[in-house]
Amino acid sequence: MKVFKHTIALVILSVAAGSTFAAADTAEAAATVPTPVAQASTTVAATNADEALTRGVIKKIDTEQSKITIAHEALDNLGMPAMTMVFRAADAKLLQGAQAGQAIAFRAERLNGALVVTRLQPL
């Protein structure tokens, strides 16, 4: 009976200690995971917190279709993780001067069901 109580106590302590270390490891791992575009922060400060810009790298531009492919950090305002995807440009003028391989900060919105770049600036 005494051995059983000691075993139970040990199991409880092990689980508690393991949970603490697992939480610390998870937090540390999340803080050190490299991002797809090698940036430390997912957003760039904007004049309004609701319009924070997201960092990305242009992969491809289709000026005829007003589309841009961007490898981007998490889009917090859309609840989307970091990935590479195609967006429509809200205005074709946004794509002027932009080129593949260029690091950018941009704002994407969901307009009429489509993901649209509404702001774009080089970094």
C-alpha positions as CSV (number, residue, x, y, z in Angstrom):
1,M,0.0,0.0,0.0
2,K,2.8,2.4,0.9
3,V,4.5,1.7,-2.5
4,F,1.3,2.4,-4.3
5,K,0.9,5.8,-2.6
6,H,4.5,6.7,-3.5
7,T,4.0,5.6,-7.0
8,I,0.8,7.8,-7.4
9,A,2.6,10.8,-5.9
10,L,5.5,10.3,-8.3
11,V,3.2,10.1,-11.3
12,I,1.4,13.2,-10.2
13,L,4.6,15.1,-9.8
14,S,6.0,13.8,-13.1
15,V,2.8,14.9,-15.0
16,A,2.9,18.4,-13.4
17,A,6.6,18.9,-14.1
18,G,6.2,17.5,-17.6
19,S,3.4,19.9,-18.4
20,T,5.4,22.9,-17.2
21,F,8.4,21.9,-19.3
22,A,6.2,21.2,-22.3
23,A,4.6,24.6,-22.1
24,A,8.0,26.3,-21.8
25,D,9.3,24.3,-24.8
26,T,6.3,25.1,-26.9
27,A,6.6,28.9,-26.1
28,E,10.3,28.8,-26.8
29,A,9.8,26.9,-30.0
30,A,7.1,29.2,-31.2
31,A,9.4,32.2,-30.5
32,T,12.3,30.7,-32.5
33,V,10.5,29.3,-35.6
34,P,11.8,30.9,-38.7
35,T,9.3,32.6,-40.9
36,P,8.9,31.9,-44.7
37,V,10.3,35.4,-45.6
38,A,12.9,35.5,-42.8
39,Q,11.2,38.3,-40.9
40,A,11.0,38.6,-37.1
41,S,7.6,40.3,-37.1
42,T,4.5,39.5,-38.9
43,T,3.1,43.0,-39.1
44,V,4.4,46.5,-39.8
45,A,3.0,49.4,-37.8
46,A,0.5,51.4,-39.8
47,T,-1.3,54.7,-38.9
48,N,-4.3,52.7,-37.7
49,A,-4.0,49.4,-35.8
50,D,-6.9,48.0,-37.8
51,E,-4.8,48.5,-41.0
52,A,-1.5,46.9,-39.9
53,L,0.6,45.8,-42.8
54,T,1.9,42.2,-43.3
55,R,5.4,41.4,-44.5
56,G,5.9,39.4,-47.6
57,V,8.0,38.7,-50.7
58,I,6.5,39.0,-54.2
59,K,6.8,35.7,-56.1
60,K,5.0,36.7,-59.3
61,I,3.1,39.6,-60.8
62,D,0.4,39.3,-63.6
63,T,-0.3,42.9,-64.6
64,E,-2.8,41.9,-67.3
65,Q,-5.0,40.1,-64.6
66,S,-4.1,42.6,-61.8
67,K,-2.9,39.6,-59.7
68,I,0.1,39.2,-57.4
69,T,1.5,36.1,-55.8
70,I,3.0,36.8,-52.4
71,A,4.8,34.6,-49.8
72,H,3.5,36.2,-46.7
73,E,3.5,36.1,-42.9
74,A,0.3,35.4,-41.1
75,L,-2.6,37.6,-42.1
76,D,-3.9,38.4,-38.6
77,N,-6.9,40.4,-39.9
78,L,-8.0,37.5,-42.0
79,G,-7.1,34.7,-39.6
80,M,-4.8,33.1,-42.1
81,P,-1.4,31.4,-41.4
82,A,1.8,32.2,-43.3
83,M,1.7,30.8,-46.9
84,T,2.2,31.7,-50.5
85,M,-1.0,32.7,-52.4
86,V,-2.4,34.8,-55.2
87,F,-4.3,38.1,-54.5
88,R,-6.1,40.5,-56.8
89,A,-4.9,44.1,-56.6
90,A,-7.6,46.6,-55.6
91,D,-6.1,48.9,-58.1
92,A,-3.7,48.1,-61.0
93,K,-1.6,51.1,-59.9
94,L,-0.5,49.1,-56.8
95,L,1.5,46.8,-59.0
96,Q,3.4,49.5,-60.8
97,G,7.1,49.3,-59.9
98,A,6.7,46.1,-58.0
99,Q,8.8,43.1,-59.1
100,A,9.3,39.5,-58.2
101,G,11.7,38.9,-55.3
102,Q,10.9,42.3,-53.7
103,A,10.3,42.4,-50.0
104,I,7.1,44.3,-49.3
105,A,4.6,45.3,-46.6
106,F,1.0,45.0,-47.7
107,R,-2.6,44.9,-46.5
108,A,-5.1,42.3,-47.7
109,E,-8.8,42.4,-47.3
110,R,-11.7,40.1,-48.1
111,L,-13.9,42.1,-50.6
112,N,-16.9,40.5,-52.1
113,G,-15.5,37.1,-51.3
114,A,-12.1,37.7,-52.9
115,L,-8.8,38.3,-51.2
116,V,-7.6,41.7,-52.4
117,V,-4.4,43.7,-51.8
118,T,-5.5,47.2,-50.8
119,R,-2.1,48.6,-49.8
120,L,1.4,47.7,-50.9
121,Q,4.8,49.3,-50.1
122,P,8.4,48.2,-50.6
123,L,10.5,47.5,-47.6
